[in-house]
């Protein structure tokens, strides 16, 4: 079985929203037959390019997981 790595960039915000997002992603992976071995917080980093969210707010820093 191949091993894949997923890098997620999340908006800076509440920790409850982050935990809900991680649970949702884990549930989706598990329902498709995958296995989640763990998470690593890579910290808050400046993004190479500003990203606009769906509500037209520009973000220059993201949380990498």
Secondary structure, 3 states (H helix, E strand, C coil): CCCCCCCCEEECCCHHHHHHHHHHHHHHHHHCCCCCCCCCCCEEEEEEEEEECCCCCEEEEEEEC
